Every structure is written in structure tokens, then in C-alpha cells.
Amino acid sequence: MKRTLLLSTPALMLVLSGCIARTAANVVTLPVRAGAQVVDWSTTSQEEADRNYGRKMRKQEARDARERKKEEEQRRRECRRAGYDNCG
């Protein structure tokens, strides 16, 4: 019984030392990782900027198209009121 305990103690020490070292490393690197995450949240990557710019431009183009269509319809109505035959 004592022999089994003696053999398992070094193995247990090796396993625990790795676990403790890993925990210590996690504790030490936690502030660095947290700081990096804050920087990532507060800055915009080039990919995000391109995506946002593309979205903004598509919305602007859609607004412009709606305005053009509205203006064309208004011109046609005014043309018909004026009594012209060919109001395009």
C-alpha cells in the first residue's frame, strides 16, 4: 500500500505542477489579453471599415434612386397638367 502511494506521489506532483504553472500563466496573461480585447473593440479593422463604407454607399445609392424616381414622376405629372402629349 505504501509502495503504491510512493509511486503515485511523483506522478501526482508532475501533473499538479503543470496545472499550477498553467494557472499562473493564465493569471499573468489575463490583463494583457483583456487589454488587447478592449483595443480590438475600440478600433476598426480595415475589413470592417470597407464593409461599413460599402453599406453606407449602397444606402446612399438607394436613397438617390428613390429621389430620382420621385422627381421623374413629379415631372411627368407636371407635364400632363400642362397638356403636353409626349411626357416621356
Phi, psi and omega in degrees: 000315179294327181295318178296319179295320179293323180286326183279339181297312179296322179295319178296320179296319180296317181294314181293323181296322177294320180295316180294318179296319179296317178296317179297318179296320178296320180294319181291319184274352182302312179298325179293315179294321179295318177297319179296322179294320178297317178297319179297319180290328186269350179246161180246128178284165180298321179297316179295320180296317178297317180297315180295321179295317178299317179297316180299318181292320178296319177296319179296317179297320178295318177298316179298318180296318178297318179296316178300315181298317179297317179295319179297317179297320179294319177298318178298317178299316179295322179296316180294321179297326181285346176092017177281145181281315185259095184254015174048000000 
